[in-house]
Amino acid sequence: MPVPSNKKLELLGKPKNMIFNYILISVENKGLRLKINSNVYDSRFNLIGKITDIIGNVNKPYAVVKPIKEKINFNDVFFVETKKYGNRHNKR
Protein backbone atom coordinates (compact mmCIF):
# COMPACT_ATOMS: atom_id res chain seq x y z
CA MET A 1 0.00 0.00 0.00
CA PRO A 2 1.67 3.26 -1.07
CA VAL A 3 1.81 6.20 1.29
CA PRO A 4 -0.34 9.19 0.20
CA SER A 5 1.70 12.02 -1.34
CA ASN A 6 0.50 14.65 1.16
CA LYS A 7 1.92 12.64 4.05
CA LYS A 8 5.45 11.90 5.20
CA LEU A 9 6.78 9.13 7.40
CA GLU A 10 8.81 9.69 10.55
CA LEU A 11 10.61 7.03 12.57
CA LEU A 12 8.42 5.87 15.45
CA GLY A 13 10.45 3.06 17.01
CA LYS A 14 10.57 -0.67 17.65
CA PRO A 15 7.73 -2.68 19.17
CA LYS A 16 8.37 -3.83 22.73
CA ASN A 17 5.36 -5.92 23.69
CA MET A 18 1.85 -6.94 22.71
CA ILE A 19 -0.77 -6.63 25.44
CA PHE A 20 -4.52 -7.34 24.99
CA ASN A 21 -4.25 -7.09 21.18
CA TYR A 22 -2.42 -3.74 21.36
CA ILE A 23 1.23 -3.15 20.45
CA LEU A 24 3.48 -1.08 22.72
CA ILE A 25 6.11 0.81 20.72
CA SER A 26 8.87 2.74 22.44
CA VAL A 27 9.18 6.13 20.73
CA GLU A 28 12.77 6.66 19.55
CA ASN A 29 12.31 10.03 17.84
CA LYS A 30 12.39 12.61 20.65
CA GLY A 31 11.11 15.61 18.66
CA LEU A 32 8.16 13.78 17.13
CA ARG A 33 4.68 15.17 17.81
CA LEU A 34 2.41 12.14 17.95
CA LYS A 35 -1.30 12.36 17.30
CA ILE A 36 -4.04 9.89 18.14
CA ASN A 37 -5.40 8.00 15.09
CA SER A 38 -2.15 8.46 13.11
CA ASN A 39 -1.36 5.57 10.78
CA VAL A 40 1.61 3.33 11.60
CA TYR A 41 3.64 1.54 8.89
CA ASP A 42 6.39 -1.08 8.94
CA SER A 43 9.69 -0.80 7.05
CA ARG A 44 8.05 -2.18 3.88
CA PHE A 45 5.38 0.57 4.06
CA ASN A 46 2.59 -1.85 4.93
CA LEU A 47 -0.10 -0.34 7.13
CA ILE A 48 0.15 -1.89 10.60
CA GLY A 49 -2.53 0.02 12.52
CA LYS A 50 -3.40 3.29 14.24
CA ILE A 51 -2.11 4.99 17.39
CA THR A 52 -4.79 4.80 20.08
CA ASP A 53 -2.91 6.25 23.06
CA ILE A 54 0.43 7.67 24.19
CA ILE A 55 1.57 6.56 27.64
CA GLY A 56 4.62 6.68 29.87
CA ASN A 57 7.16 9.24 30.91
CA VAL A 58 7.63 12.42 28.89
CA ASN A 59 11.28 11.52 28.30
CA LYS A 60 10.50 7.90 27.27
CA PRO A 61 6.94 7.68 25.90
CA TYR A 62 5.26 4.62 24.44
CA ALA A 63 2.75 4.61 21.60
CA VAL A 64 -0.15 2.18 21.94
CA VAL A 65 -1.11 0.87 18.50
CA LYS A 66 -4.25 -1.06 17.56
CA PRO A 67 -3.07 -3.42 14.80
CA ILE A 68 -5.16 -4.23 11.74
CA LYS A 69 -3.14 -7.33 10.84
CA GLU A 70 -2.46 -10.29 13.06
CA LYS A 71 1.14 -11.12 12.15
CA ILE A 72 3.55 -8.47 13.40
CA ASN A 73 7.32 -8.72 13.01
CA PHE A 74 8.74 -7.58 16.36
CA ASN A 75 12.24 -7.16 14.86
CA ASP A 76 10.97 -4.51 12.44
CA VAL A 77 11.11 -0.73 12.76
CA PHE A 78 7.82 1.18 12.60
CA PHE A 79 7.08 4.58 11.10
CA VAL A 80 4.24 7.01 11.79
CA GLU A 81 2.45 9.07 9.18
CA THR A 82 2.69 12.82 9.76
CA LYS A 83 1.28 15.73 7.85
CA LYS A 84 3.61 17.78 5.67
CA TYR A 85 3.53 21.34 6.88
CA GLY A 86 4.09 24.11 4.35
CA ASN A 87 6.13 27.21 4.98
CA ARG A 88 3.49 29.78 5.83
CA HIS A 89 5.89 32.70 5.26
CA ASN A 90 6.36 31.92 1.57
CA LYS A 91 2.64 31.89 0.74
CA ARG A 92 1.44 35.02 -1.04
C-alpha positions in Angstrom: 0.0 0.0 0.0 1.7 3.3 -1.1 1.8 6.2 1.3 -0.3 9.2 0.2 1.7 12.0 -1.3 0.5 14.6 1.2 1.9 12.6 4.1 5.4 11.9 5.2 6.8 9.1 7.4 8.8 9.7 10.6 10.6 7.0 12.6 8.4 5.9 15.5 10.5 3.1 17.0 10.6 -0.7 17.7 7.7 -2.7 19.2 8.4 -3.8 22.7 5.4 -5.9 23.7 1.9 -6.9 22.7 -0.8 -6.6 25.4 -4.5 -7.3 25.0 -4.2 -7.1 21.2 -2.4 -3.7 21.4 1.2 -3.2 20.4 3.5 -1.1 22.7 6.1 0.8 20.7 8.9 2.7 22.4 9.2 6.1 20.7 12.8 6.7 19.6 12.3 10.0 17.8 12.4 12.6 20.7 11.1 15.6 18.7 8.2 13.8 17.1 4.7 15.2 17.8 2.4 12.1 17.9 -1.3 12.4 17.3 -4.0 9.9 18.1 -5.4 8.0 15.1 -2.2 8.5 13.1 -1.4 5.6 10.8 1.6 3.3 11.6 3.6 1.5 8.9 6.4 -1.1 8.9 9.7 -0.8 7.0 8.1 -2.2 3.9 5.4 0.6 4.1 2.6 -1.9 4.9 -0.1 -0.3 7.1 0.1 -1.9 10.6 -2.5 0.0 12.5 -3.4 3.3 14.2 -2.1 5.0 17.4 -4.8 4.8 20.1 -2.9 6.2 23.1 0.4 7.7 24.2 1.6 6.6 27.6 4.6 6.7 29.9 7.2 9.2 30.9 7.6 12.4 28.9 11.3 11.5 28.3 10.5 7.9 27.3 6.9 7.7 25.9 5.3 4.6 24.4 2.8 4.6 21.6 -0.1 2.2 21.9 -1.1 0.9 18.5 -4.2 -1.1 17.6 -3.1 -3.4 14.8 -5.2 -4.2 11.7 -3.1 -7.3 10.8 -2.5 -10.3 13.1 1.1 -11.1 12.1 3.5 -8.5 13.4 7.3 -8.7 13.0 8.7 -7.6 16.4 12.2 -7.2 14.9 11.0 -4.5 12.4 11.1 -0.7 12.8 7.8 1.2 12.6 7.1 4.6 11.1 4.2 7.0 11.8 2.4 9.1 9.2 2.7 12.8 9.8 1.3 15.7 7.8 3.6 17.8 5.7 3.5 21.3 6.9 4.1 24.1 4.4 6.1 27.2 5.0 3.5 29.8 5.8 5.9 32.7 5.3 6.4 31.9 1.6 2.6 31.9 0.7 1.4 35.0 -1.0 
